[in-house]
Amino acid sequence: MLNPNKSAGNLADYWIKAITPVGIYWLNDQFQFVASDTPIRVFDGPLANIASFTLFESATLNLPPGTYIISFAVDDNMNNIYDATYEDSVIITIKR
């Protein structure tokens, strides 16, 4: 959940990073995960309320077992530099 309160409308960068057993992936502006050691911004624009969203709805059968860390970050400026002013993560473990 993202609730910008008084900052709503301020320009910002949004980032979604997945650290996986096979590398680092970034969600791009086409909502596709791309392998990259360099940050890729998913969106630049005004801060807005985001109640929830789905990253993917497929089964995990094709993902290798291991630990996955998915992070959502917002920079409080719009400059395409990964500052991660605000960031939260979830850890997922896939076992077989």
C-alpha positions in Angstrom: 0.0 0.0 0.0 1.3 3.5 -0.9 -0.4 6.4 0.7 1.5 9.6 0.0 -0.8 11.9 2.1 0.4 15.5 1.7 3.0 14.5 -0.9 0.3 13.3 -3.3 1.0 14.7 -6.8 4.7 15.3 -6.1 6.9 13.9 -8.9 8.7 10.6 -8.0 10.4 7.5 -9.4 8.9 4.1 -8.7 11.0 0.9 -8.6 10.3 -2.8 -8.2 13.3 -5.1 -7.7 13.5 -8.9 -7.4 16.6 -10.5 -6.0 16.4 -14.1 -7.0 18.6 -17.2 -6.8 19.4 -16.6 -10.5 20.1 -12.8 -10.4 18.6 -9.4 -10.0 15.5 -8.4 -12.0 13.7 -5.1 -12.3 10.1 -4.5 -13.4 10.2 -2.2 -16.4 7.6 0.2 -17.8 6.1 -2.6 -19.8 5.5 -4.5 -16.5 8.0 -7.2 -17.5 10.8 -8.4 -15.2 14.2 -7.8 -16.9 17.5 -9.1 -15.6 19.8 -6.2 -14.8 22.5 -5.2 -12.3 21.6 -1.6 -13.2 18.3 -0.3 -11.8 15.4 0.0 -14.2 12.6 2.4 -13.3 9.0 1.1 -13.6 7.3 4.5 -13.5 8.0 8.2 -13.2 5.2 10.6 -12.4 3.0 11.9 -9.6 2.7 10.1 -6.3 -0.7 8.6 -5.9 -2.5 6.2 -3.6 -1.9 2.5 -4.5 -4.1 0.2 -2.5 -2.6 -3.0 -4.0 -1.4 -4.5 -7.3 -0.5 -8.0 -8.6 3.0 -8.5 -10.0 2.3 -11.9 -11.6 -0.5 -14.5 -11.3 1.3 -17.6 -12.7 2.2 -20.6 -10.7 5.7 -20.8 -9.2 6.4 -24.1 -10.9 8.9 -22.6 -13.4 10.8 -20.7 -10.7 13.8 -22.3 -9.2 13.7 -23.1 -5.5 15.3 -20.6 -3.2 14.8 -17.2 -1.5 13.3 -14.3 -3.4 13.3 -10.7 -2.1 10.8 -8.4 -3.8 11.3 -4.7 -3.0 9.0 -1.7 -3.9 10.8 1.6 -3.7 9.8 5.2 -4.3 12.2 8.1 -4.7 10.9 11.5 -3.5 12.3 13.1 -6.7 12.0 12.2 -10.4 15.5 11.9 -11.8 15.8 8.2 -12.8 18.4 7.6 -10.0 17.6 4.8 -7.6 17.6 6.6 -4.2 15.0 4.4 -2.6 13.8 7.2 -0.3 11.0 4.9 0.8 11.3 1.1 0.4 9.6 -2.0 1.7 10.4 -5.7 0.9 8.8 -9.1 1.2 10.8 -12.4 1.4 9.4 -15.4 -0.4 10.9 -18.9 -0.1 10.1 -21.5 -2.8 10.7 -25.1 -1.8 10.2 -28.3 -3.8 
